[in-house]
């Protein structure tokens, strides 16, 4: 029998590199992956909030222009009263639906 056909025992270098590779996998799974997930959630959440704010501003501006041009032509103060009243009403509804801290849990 030749030496090449005999099964080799894993030598020290292979075992050390295998252990190091396993250590890196564990560090990646337990440390880096949660950090990556949190960073993605924060980034996408920030983008969604900014897009929602822009959308609300565009809708309010469009509603104001619609009221100024078609509903209250020449009386733009009435447009401000309607939009302010709608905003106040929405704020009161949201405020009324809030719960104390003890009941949130």
N, CA, C and O atoms as a printed pandas DataFrame, in Angstrom:
     atom_number atom_name residue_name chain_id  residue_number  x_coord  y_coord  z_coord
0              1         N          UNK        A               1    0.817   -1.178    0.000
1              2        CA          UNK        A               1    0.000    0.000    0.000
2              3         C          UNK        A               1    0.867    1.249    0.000
3              4         O          UNK        A               1    1.926    1.317    0.625
4              5         N          UNK        A               2    0.368    2.221   -0.725
5              6        CA          UNK        A               2    1.153    3.450   -0.779
6              7         C          UNK        A               2    0.683    4.407    0.289
7              8         O          UNK        A               2   -0.388    4.262    0.879
8              9         N          UNK        A               3    1.511    5.369    0.505
9             10        CA          UNK        A               3    1.202    6.335    1.532
10            11         C          UNK        A               3    0.034    7.249    1.139
11            12         O          UNK        A               3   -0.685    7.717    2.022
12            13         N          UNK        A               4   -0.177    7.515   -0.142
13            14        CA          UNK        A               4   -1.237    8.420   -0.602
14            15         C          UNK        A               4   -2.617    7.816   -0.417
15            16         O          UNK        A               4   -3.587    8.561   -0.276
16            17         N          UNK        A               5   -2.744    6.497   -0.413
17            18        CA          UNK        A               5   -4.062    5.888   -0.301
18            19         C          UNK        A               5   -4.502    5.703    1.148
19            20         O          UNK        A               5   -5.659    5.363    1.397
20            21         N          UNK        A               6   -3.609    5.919    2.103
21            22        CA          UNK        A               6   -3.978    5.776    3.505
22            23         C          UNK        A               6   -4.782    6.993    3.954
23            24         O          UNK        A               6   -4.461    8.116    3.562
24            25         N          UNK        A               7   -5.803    6.798    4.753
25            26        CA          UNK        A               7   -6.557    7.956    5.264
26            27         C          UNK        A               7   -5.695    8.767    6.224
27            28         O          UNK        A               7   -5.022    8.217    7.095
28            29         N          UNK        A               8   -5.730   10.070    6.050
29            30        CA          UNK        A               8   -4.910   10.953    6.886
30            31         C          UNK        A               8   -5.694   11.397    8.104
31            32         O          UNK        A               8   -6.893   11.657    8.007
32            33         N          UNK        A               9   -5.067   11.484    9.197
33            34        CA          UNK        A               9   -5.678   12.101   10.374
34            35         C          UNK        A               9   -5.612   13.610   10.180
35            36         O          UNK        A               9   -4.652   14.144    9.625
36            37         N          UNK        A              10   -6.655   14.279   10.650
37            38        CA          UNK        A              10   -6.621   15.733   10.481
38            39         C          UNK        A              10   -5.510   16.287   11.356
39            40         O          UNK        A              10   -5.392   15.966   12.539
40            41         N          UNK        A              11   -4.744   17.088   10.762
41            42        CA          UNK        A              11   -3.605   17.623   11.501
42            43         C          UNK        A              11   -4.026   18.847   12.304
43            44         O          UNK        A              11   -5.176   19.284   12.242
44            45         N          UNK        A              12   -3.115   19.369   13.025
45            46        CA          UNK        A              12   -3.363   20.470   13.950
46            47         C          UNK        A              12   -3.844   21.724   13.218
47            48         O          UNK        A              12   -4.730   22.420   13.716
48            49         N          UNK        A              13   -3.291   22.020   12.073
49            50        CA          UNK        A              13   -3.652   23.227   11.339
50            51         C          UNK        A              13   -5.110   23.144   10.863
51            52         O          UNK        A              13   -5.853   24.121   10.954
52            53         N          UNK        A              14   -5.507   21.984   10.362
53            54        CA          UNK        A              14   -6.892   21.834    9.916
54            55         C          UNK        A              14   -7.874   21.995   11.071
55            56         O          UNK        A              14   -8.918   22.631   10.927
56            57         N          UNK        A              15   -7.530   21.414   12.213
57            58        CA          UNK        A              15   -8.422   21.549   13.371
58            59         C          UNK        A              15   -8.491   22.985   13.868
59            60         O          UNK        A              15   -9.569   23.463   14.222
60            61         N          UNK        A              16   -7.361   23.680   13.901
61            62        CA          UNK        A              16   -7.358   25.079   14.338
62            63         C          UNK        A              16   -8.145   25.960   13.373
63            64         O          UNK        A              16   -8.916   26.819   13.801
64            65         N          UNK        A              17   -7.955   25.754   12.088
65            66        CA          UNK        A              17   -8.706   26.550   11.117
66            67         C          UNK        A              17  -10.199   26.238   11.178
67            68         O          UNK        A              17  -11.028   27.133   11.009
68            69         N          UNK        A              18  -10.542   24.986   11.415
69            70        CA          UNK        A              18  -11.952   24.628   11.572
70            71         C          UNK        A              18  -12.566   25.279   12.797
71            72         O          UNK        A              18  -13.696   25.766   12.750
72            73         N          UNK        A              19  -11.813   25.289   13.905
73            74        CA          UNK        A              19  -12.306   25.930   15.131
74            75         C          UNK        A              19  -12.435   27.439   14.937
75            76         O          UNK        A              19  -13.398   28.046   15.407
76            77         N          UNK        A              20  -11.475   28.040   14.251
77            78        CA          UNK        A              20  -11.532   29.479   13.989
78            79         C          UNK        A              20  -12.726   29.820   13.096
79            80         O          UNK        A              20  -13.414   30.816   13.321
80            81         N          UNK        A              21  -12.964   28.988   12.083
81            82        CA          UNK        A              21  -14.110   29.195   11.201
82            83         C          UNK        A              21  -15.421   29.070   11.982
83            84         O          UNK        A              21  -16.349   29.850   11.772
84            85         N          UNK        A              22  -15.490   28.103   12.866
85            86        CA          UNK        A              22  -16.682   27.935   13.699
86            87         C          UNK        A              22  -16.874   29.140   14.616
87            88         O          UNK        A              22  -17.997   29.615   14.787
88            89         N          UNK        A              23  -15.793   29.635   15.202
89            90        CA          UNK        A              23  -15.864   30.817   16.059
90            91         C          UNK        A              23  -16.378   32.027   15.284
91            92         O          UNK        A              23  -17.214   32.778   15.786
92            93         N          UNK        A              24  -15.887   32.215   14.074
93            94        CA          UNK        A              24  -16.366   33.336   13.255
94            95         C          UNK        A              24  -17.840   33.189   12.905
95            96         O          UNK        A              24  -18.574   34.177   12.888
96            97         N          UNK        A              25  -18.279   31.970   12.628
97            98        CA          UNK        A              25  -19.695   31.744   12.350
98            99         C          UNK        A              25  -20.558   32.070   13.566
99           100         O          UNK        A              25  -21.621   32.674   13.426
100          101         N          UNK        A              26  -20.116   31.681   14.740
101          102        CA          UNK        A              26  -20.871   31.954   15.964
102          103         C          UNK        A              26  -20.934   33.454   16.221
103          104         O          UNK        A              26  -21.994   33.987   16.552
104          105         N          UNK        A              27  -19.805   34.134   16.071
105          106        CA          UNK        A              27  -19.787   35.590   16.273
106          107         C          UNK        A              27  -20.705   36.274   15.273
107          108         O          UNK        A              27  -21.430   37.204   15.626
108          109         N          UNK        A              28  -20.678   35.821   14.037
109          110        CA          UNK        A              28  -21.540   36.419   13.021
110          111         C          UNK        A              28  -23.010   36.201   13.359
111          112         O          UNK        A              28  -23.812   37.130   13.264
112          113         N          UNK        A              29  -23.369   34.984   13.752
113          114        CA          UNK        A              29  -24.768   34.673   14.028
114          115         C          UNK        A              29  -25.293   35.344   15.286
115          116         O          UNK        A              29  -26.456   35.746   15.332
116          117         N          UNK        A              30  -24.461   35.470   16.296
117          118        CA          UNK        A              30  -24.941   35.996   17.580
118          119         C          UNK        A              30  -24.733   37.487   17.761
119          120         O          UNK        A              30  -25.433   38.108   18.561
120          121         N          UNK        A              31  -23.795   38.076   17.046
121          122        CA          UNK        A              31  -23.487   39.495   17.253
122          123         C          UNK        A              31  -23.830   40.320   16.021
123          124         O          UNK        A              31  -24.612   41.267   16.100
124          125         N          UNK        A              32  -23.254   39.965   14.900
125          126        CA          UNK        A              32  -23.383   40.817   13.721
126          127         C          UNK        A              32  -24.768   40.751   13.081
127          128         O          UNK        A              32  -25.274   41.766   12.604
128          129         N          UNK        A              33  -25.383   39.577   13.064
129          130        CA          UNK        A              33  -26.698   39.466   12.435
130          131         C          UNK        A              33  -27.754   40.307   13.164
131          132         O          UNK        A              33  -28.511   41.006   12.491
132          133         N          UNK        A              34  -27.850   40.279   14.510
133          134        CA          UNK        A              34  -28.822   41.156   15.174
134          135         C          UNK        A              34  -28.540   42.643   14.933
135          136         O          UNK        A              34  -29.472   43.434   14.786
136          137         N          UNK        A              35  -27.274   43.019   14.892
137          138        CA          UNK        A              35  -26.942   44.416   14.615
138          139         C          UNK        A              35  -27.391   44.794   13.205
139          140         O          UNK        A              35  -27.913   45.888   12.993
140          141         N          UNK        A              36  -27.193   43.906   12.255
141          142        CA          UNK        A              36  -27.618   44.162   10.882
142          143         C          UNK        A              36  -29.134   44.278   10.784
143          144         O          UNK        A              36  -29.653   45.146   10.083
144          145         N          UNK        A              37  -29.839   43.401   11.488
145          146        CA          UNK        A              37  -31.301   43.442   11.461
146          147         C          UNK        A              37  -31.809   44.751   12.065
147          148         O          UNK        A              37  -32.707   45.381   11.506
148          149         N          UNK        A              38  -31.248   45.161   13.187
149          150        CA          UNK        A              38  -31.664   46.417   13.822
150          151         C          UNK        A              38  -31.361   47.603   12.904
151          152         O          UNK        A              38  -32.179   48.515   12.781
152          153         N          UNK        A              39  -30.209   47.596   12.269
153          154        CA          UNK        A              39  -29.860   48.689   11.360
154          155         C          UNK        A              39  -30.823   48.748   10.178
155          156         O          UNK        A              39  -31.221   49.835    9.758
156          157         N          UNK        A              40  -31.199   47.597    9.642
157          158        CA          UNK        A              40  -32.164   47.587    8.532
158          159         C          UNK        A              40  -33.521   48.108    8.975
159          160         O          UNK        A              40  -34.149   48.892    8.263
160          161         N          UNK        A              41  -33.980   47.678   10.147
161          162        CA          UNK        A              41  -35.274   48.136   10.649
162          163         C          UNK        A              41  -35.259   49.653   10.848
163          164         O          UNK        A              41  -36.210   50.341   10.477
164          165         N          UNK        A              42  -34.186   50.167   11.428
165          166        CA          UNK        A              42  -34.092   51.612   11.627
166          167         C          UNK        A              42  -34.051   52.370   10.300
167          168         O          UNK        A              42  -34.715   53.395   10.148
168          169         N          UNK        A              43  -33.280   51.870    9.350
169          170        CA          UNK        A              43  -33.161   52.561    8.066
170          171         C          UNK        A              43  -34.482   52.542    7.306
171          172         O          UNK        A              43  -34.944   53.577    6.826
172          173         N          UNK        A              44  -35.086   51.362    7.199
173          174        CA          UNK        A              44  -36.357   51.284    6.473
174          175         C          UNK        A              44  -37.467   52.035    7.201
175          176         O          UNK        A              44  -38.313   52.662    6.563
176          177         N          UNK        A              45  -37.471   51.976    8.535
177          178        CA          UNK        A              45  -38.461   52.739    9.304
178          179         C          UNK        A              45  -38.314   54.231    9.086
179          180         O          UNK        A              45  -39.306   54.945    8.938
180          181         N          UNK        A              46  -37.077   54.703    9.066
181          182        CA          UNK        A              46  -36.820   56.120    8.833
182          183         C          UNK        A              46  -37.306   56.534    7.442
183          184         O          UNK        A              46  -37.916   57.591    7.282
184          185         N          UNK        A              47  -37.036   55.704    6.448
185          186        CA          UNK        A              47  -37.484   56.001    5.085
186          187         C          UNK        A              47  -39.005   56.019    5.006
187          188         O          UNK        A              47  -39.580   56.895    4.360
188          189         N          UNK        A              48  -39.664   55.061    5.657
189          190        CA          UNK        A              48  -41.128   55.010    5.631
190          191         C          UNK        A              48  -41.727   56.217    6.339
191          192         O          UNK        A              48  -42.701   56.790    5.852
192          193         N          UNK        A              49  -41.168   56.615    7.476
193          194        CA          UNK        A              49  -41.683   57.787    8.196
194          195         C          UNK        A              49  -41.507   59.049    7.359
195          196         O          UNK        A              49  -42.420   59.870    7.280
196          197         N          UNK        A              50  -40.345   59.209    6.736
197          198        CA          UNK        A              50  -40.132   60.390    5.898
198          199         C          UNK        A              50  -41.089   60.412    4.705
199          200         O          UNK        A              50  -41.621   61.467    4.358
200          201         N          UNK        A              51  -41.311   59.261    4.079
201          202        CA          UNK        A              51  -42.241   59.191    2.958
202          203         C          UNK        A              51  -43.660   59.513    3.418
203          204         O          UNK        A              51  -44.401   60.181    2.697
204          205         N          UNK        A              52  -44.053   59.050    4.609
205          206        CA          UNK        A              52  -45.385   59.345    5.136
206          207         C          UNK        A              52  -45.549   60.835    5.424
207          208         O          UNK        A              52  -46.599   61.414    5.147
208          209         N          UNK        A              53  -44.518   61.444    5.973
209          210        CA          UNK        A              53  -44.589   62.884    6.254
210          211         C          UNK        A              53  -44.716   63.672    4.952
211          212         O          UNK        A              53  -45.525   64.596    4.862
212          213         N          UNK        A              54  -43.933   63.316    3.958
213          214        CA          UNK        A              54  -44.017   63.999    2.663
214          215         C          UNK        A              54  -45.405   63.804    2.051
215          216         O          UNK        A              54  -45.976   64.745    1.500
216          217         N          UNK        A              55  -45.944   62.602    2.142
217          218        CA          UNK        A              55  -47.265   62.326    1.592
218          219         C          UNK        A              55  -48.346   63.142    2.297
219          220         O          UNK        A              55  -49.232   63.690    1.641
220          221         N          UNK        A              56  -48.283   63.227    3.611
221          222        CA          UNK        A              56  -49.271   64.019    4.354
222          223         C          UNK        A              56  -49.166   65.494    3.989
223          224         O          UNK        A              56  -50.187   66.159    3.811
224          225         N          UNK        A              57  -47.963   66.008    3.876
225          226        CA          UNK        A              57  -47.782   67.420    3.512
226          227         C          UNK        A              57  -48.333   67.692    2.116
227          228         O          UNK        A              57  -49.001   68.703    1.902
228          229         N          UNK        A              58  -48.061   66.804    1.172
229          230        CA          UNK        A              58  -48.562   66.985   -0.195
230          231         C          UNK        A              58  -50.090   66.923   -0.216
231          232         O          UNK        A              58  -50.729   67.704   -0.921
232          233         N          UNK        A              59  -50.677   66.010    0.546
233          234        CA          UNK        A              59  -52.138   65.913    0.590
234          235         C          UNK        A              59  -52.745   67.167    1.195
235          236         O          UNK        A              59  -53.739   67.674    0.674
236          237         N          UNK        A              60  -52.182   67.679    2.270
237          238        CA          UNK        A              60  -52.715   68.899    2.899
238          239         C          UNK        A              60  -52.577   70.091    1.957
239          240         O          UNK        A              60  -53.502   70.895    1.838
240          241         N          UNK        A              61  -51.441   70.213    1.292
241          242        CA          UNK        A              61  -51.265   71.318    0.341
242          243         C          UNK        A              61  -52.262   71.198   -0.802
243          244         O          UNK        A              61  -52.869   72.191   -1.203
244          245         N          UNK        A              62  -52.434   70.003   -1.326
245          246        CA          UNK        A              62  -53.418   69.808   -2.396
246          247         C          UNK        A              62  -54.830   70.109   -1.938
247          248         O          UNK        A              62  -55.598   70.716   -2.684
248          249         N          UNK        A              63  -55.195   69.699   -0.720
249          250        CA          UNK        A              63  -56.523   69.988   -0.188
250          251         C          UNK        A              63  -56.724   71.489   -0.002
251          252         O          UNK        A              63  -57.801   72.020   -0.276
252          253         N          UNK        A              64  -55.670   72.170    0.471
253          254        CA          UNK        A              64  -55.767   73.633    0.623
254          255         C          UNK        A              64  -55.979   74.310   -0.725
255          256         O          UNK        A              64  -56.812   75.208   -0.846
256          257         N          UNK        A              65  -55.240   73.892   -1.722
257          258        CA          UNK        A              65  -55.394   74.499   -3.049
258          259         C          UNK        A              65  -56.763   74.194   -3.628
259          260         O          UNK        A              65  -57.382   75.050   -4.260
260          261         N          UNK        A              66  -57.235   72.971   -3.411
261          262        CA          UNK        A              66  -58.565   72.602   -3.876
262          263         C          UNK        A              66  -59.626   73.480   -3.225
263          264         O          UNK        A              66  -60.532   73.962   -3.906
264          265         N          UNK        A              67  -59.527   73.690   -1.938
265          266        CA          UNK        A              67  -60.480   74.549   -1.243
266          267         C          UNK        A              67  -60.362   75.996   -1.704
267          268         O          UNK        A              67  -61.373   76.666   -1.916
268          269         N          UNK        A              68  -59.121   76.485   -1.862
269          270        CA          UNK        A              68  -58.921   77.870   -2.293
270          271         C          UNK        A              68  -59.499   78.128   -3.676
271          272         O          UNK        A              68  -60.108   79.173   -3.906
272          273         N          UNK        A              69  -59.319   77.205   -4.584
273          274        CA          UNK        A              69  -59.709   77.442   -5.971
274          275         C          UNK        A              69  -61.181   77.144   -6.203
275          276         O          UNK        A              69  -61.873   77.943   -6.834
276          277         N          UNK        A              70  -61.682   76.006   -5.704
277          278        CA          UNK        A              70  -63.027   75.579   -6.065
278          279         C          UNK        A              70  -64.081   75.860   -5.008
279          280         O          UNK        A              70  -65.216   76.181   -5.359
280          281         N          UNK        A              71  -63.753   75.752   -3.735
281          282        CA          UNK        A              71  -64.783   75.884   -2.705
282          283         C          UNK        A              71  -64.936   77.325   -2.209
283          284         O          UNK        A              71  -66.049   77.850   -2.157
284          285         N          UNK        A              72  -63.825   77.959   -1.847
285          286        CA          UNK        A              72  -63.900   79.291   -1.240
286          287         C          UNK        A              72  -63.083   80.285   -2.049
287          288         O          UNK        A              72  -62.146   80.888   -1.524
288          289         N          UNK        A              73  -63.419   80.462   -3.297
289          290        CA          UNK        A              73  -62.662   81.347   -4.170
290          291         C          UNK        A              73  -62.698   82.772   -3.623
291          292         O          UNK        A              73  -63.772   83.344   -3.435
292          293         N          UNK        A              74  -61.543   83.332   -3.374
293          294        CA          UNK        A              74  -61.447   84.701   -2.874
294          295         C          UNK        A              74  -61.494   84.795   -1.359
295          296         O          UNK        A              74  -61.246   85.871   -0.817
296          297         N          UNK        A              75  -61.798   83.727   -0.662
297          298        CA          UNK        A              75  -61.840   83.737    0.800
298          299         C          UNK        A              75  -60.926   82.625    1.326
299          300         O          UNK        A              75  -61.396   81.596    1.811
300          301         N          UNK        A              76  -59.663   82.844    1.225
301          302        CA          UNK        A              76  -58.753   81.769    1.602
302          303         C          UNK        A              76  -58.712   81.536    3.103
303          304         O          UNK        A              76  -58.264   80.477    3.541
304          305         N          UNK        A              77  -59.159   82.483    3.894
305          306        CA          UNK        A              77  -59.189   82.274    5.333
306          307         C          UNK        A              77  -60.134   81.133    5.702
307          308         O          UNK        A              77  -59.919   80.447    6.701
308          309         N          UNK        A              78  -61.189   80.927    4.891
309          310        CA          UNK        A              78  -62.088   79.811    5.155
310          311         C          UNK        A              78  -61.385   78.464    4.928
311          312         O          UNK        A              78  -61.667   77.483    5.616
312          313         N          UNK        A              79  -60.482   78.435    3.967
313          314        CA          UNK        A              79  -59.706   77.217    3.740
314          315         C          UNK        A              79  -58.838   76.902    4.953
315          316         O          UNK        A              79  -58.733   75.747    5.366
316          317         N          UNK        A              80  -58.224   77.920    5.514
317          318        CA          UNK        A              80  -57.410   77.729    6.712
318          319         C          UNK        A              80  -58.267   77.259    7.894
319          320         O          UNK        A              80  -57.834   76.424    8.688
320          321         N          UNK        A              81  -59.471   77.796    8.002
321          322        CA          UNK        A              81  -60.375   77.370    9.085
322          323         C          UNK        A              81  -60.763   75.900    8.924
323          324         O          UNK        A              81  -60.786   75.154    9.903
324          325         N          UNK        A              82  -61.068   75.483    7.695
325          326        CA          UNK        A              82  -61.466   74.094    7.462
326          327         C          UNK        A              82  -60.306   73.147    7.743
327          328         O          UNK        A              82  -60.482   72.146    8.437
328          329         N          UNK        A              83  -59.127   73.447    7.214
329          330        CA          UNK        A              83  -57.973   72.573    7.431
330          331         C          UNK        A              83  -57.559   72.591    8.905
331          332         O          UNK        A              83  -57.220   71.541    9.451
332          333         N          UNK        A              84  -57.575   73.717    9.541
333          334        CA          UNK        A              84  -57.260   73.798   10.972
334          335         C          UNK        A              84  -58.266   73.036   11.814
335          336         O          UNK        A              84  -57.890   72.348   12.764
336          337         N          UNK        A              85  -59.549   73.155   11.473
337          338        CA          UNK        A              85  -60.580   72.405   12.197
338          339         C          UNK        A              85  -60.420   70.903   12.017
339          340         O          UNK        A              85  -60.568   70.139   12.971
340          341         N          UNK        A              86  -60.116   70.479   10.790
341          342        CA          UNK        A              86  -59.911   69.044   10.541
342          343         C          UNK        A              86  -58.684   68.544   11.296
343          344         O          UNK        A              86  -58.706   67.443   11.847
344          345         N          UNK        A              87  -57.623   69.332   11.329
345          346        CA          UNK        A              87  -56.421   68.940   12.071
346          347         C          UNK        A              87  -56.696   68.877   13.569
347          348         O          UNK        A              87  -56.243   67.954   14.246
348          349         N          UNK        A              88  -57.432   69.853   14.090
349          350        CA          UNK        A              88  -57.779   69.854   15.509
350          351         C          UNK        A              88  -58.648   68.655   15.852
351          352         O          UNK        A              88  -58.434   68.004   16.874
352          353         N          UNK        A              89  -59.626   68.358   15.007
353          354        CA          UNK        A              89  -60.495   67.203   15.236
354          355         C          UNK        A              89  -59.703   65.893   15.216
355          356         O          UNK        A              89  -59.914   65.025   16.063
356          357         N          UNK        A              90  -58.797   65.752   14.253
357          358        CA          UNK        A              90  -57.962   64.550   14.196
358          359         C          UNK        A              90  -57.084   64.444   15.444
359          360         O          UNK        A              90  -56.927   63.356   15.996
360          361         N          UNK        A              91  -56.519   65.553   15.887
361          362        CA          UNK        A              91  -55.706   65.551   17.099
362          363         C          UNK        A              91  -56.511   65.184   18.334
363          364         O          UNK        A              91  -56.023   64.450   19.193
364          365         N          UNK        A              92  -57.734   65.685   18.435
365          366        CA          UNK        A              92  -58.582   65.343   19.580
366          367         C          UNK        A              92  -58.971   63.865   19.575
367          368         O          UNK        A              92  -59.024   63.231   20.629
368          369         N          UNK        A              93  -59.241   63.324   18.401
369          370        CA          UNK        A              93  -59.577   61.897   18.314
370          371         C          UNK        A              93  -58.383   61.048   18.729
371          372         O          UNK        A              93  -58.535   60.089   19.486
372          373         N          UNK        A              94  -57.201   61.395   18.240
373          374        CA          UNK        A              94  -55.994   60.650   18.621
374          375         C          UNK        A              94  -55.722   60.797   20.113
375          376         O          UNK        A              94  -55.334   59.826   20.762
376          377         N          UNK        A              95  -55.916   61.983   20.665
377          378        CA          UNK        A              95  -55.681   62.220   22.085
378          379         C          UNK        A              95  -56.668   61.425   22.932
379          380         O          UNK        A              95  -56.312   60.913   23.993
380          381         N          UNK        A              96  -57.893   61.324   22.466
381          382        CA          UNK        A              96  -58.922   60.593   23.215
382          383         C          UNK        A              96  -58.649   59.087   23.224
383          384         O          UNK        A              96  -59.010   58.404   24.183
384          385         N          UNK        A              97  -58.024   58.566   22.180
385          386        CA          UNK        A              97  -57.764   57.130   22.076
386          387         C          UNK        A              97  -56.523   56.685   22.848
387          388         O          UNK        A              97  -56.243   55.489   22.921
388          389         N          UNK        A              98  -55.784   57.618   23.418
389          390        CA          UNK        A              98  -54.574   57.240   24.145
390          391         C          UNK        A              98  -54.957   56.536   25.439
391          392         O          UNK        A              98  -56.066   56.693   25.949
392          393         N          UNK        A              99  -54.017   55.759   25.957
393          394        CA          UNK        A              99  -54.224   55.031   27.205
394          395         C          UNK        A              99  -53.109   55.392   28.179
395          396         O          UNK        A              99  -51.993   55.694   27.756
396          397         N          UNK        A             100  -53.397   55.363   29.472
397          398        CA          UNK        A             100  -52.327   55.609   30.438
398          399         C          UNK        A             100  -51.237   54.542   30.339
399          400         O          UNK        A             100  -51.470   53.454   29.812
400          401         N          UNK        A             101  -50.059   54.857   30.844
401          402        CA          UNK        A             101  -48.914   53.950   30.752
402          403         C          UNK        A             101  -49.191   52.602   31.420
403          404         O          UNK        A             101  -48.739   51.571   30.922
404          405         N          UNK        A             102  -49.920   52.589   32.532
405          406        CA          UNK        A             102  -50.168   51.344   33.247
406          407         C          UNK        A             102  -51.028   50.392   32.418
407          408         O          UNK        A             102  -50.891   49.176   32.557
408          409         N          UNK        A             103  -51.902   50.904   31.567
409          410        CA          UNK        A             103  -52.787   50.064   30.777
410          411         C          UNK        A             103  -52.160   49.621   29.463
411          412         O          UNK        A             103  -52.710   48.740   28.802
412          413         N          UNK        A             104  -51.032   50.196   29.059
413          414        CA          UNK        A             104  -50.401   49.856   27.786
414          415         C          UNK        A             104  -49.733   48.489   27.828
415          416         O          UNK        A             104  -49.609   47.840   26.789
416          417         N          UNK        A             105  -49.305   48.043   28.984
417          418        CA          UNK        A             105  -48.561   46.790   29.095
418          419         C          UNK        A             105  -49.444   45.631   29.028
419          420         O          UNK        A             105  -48.978   44.495   29.106
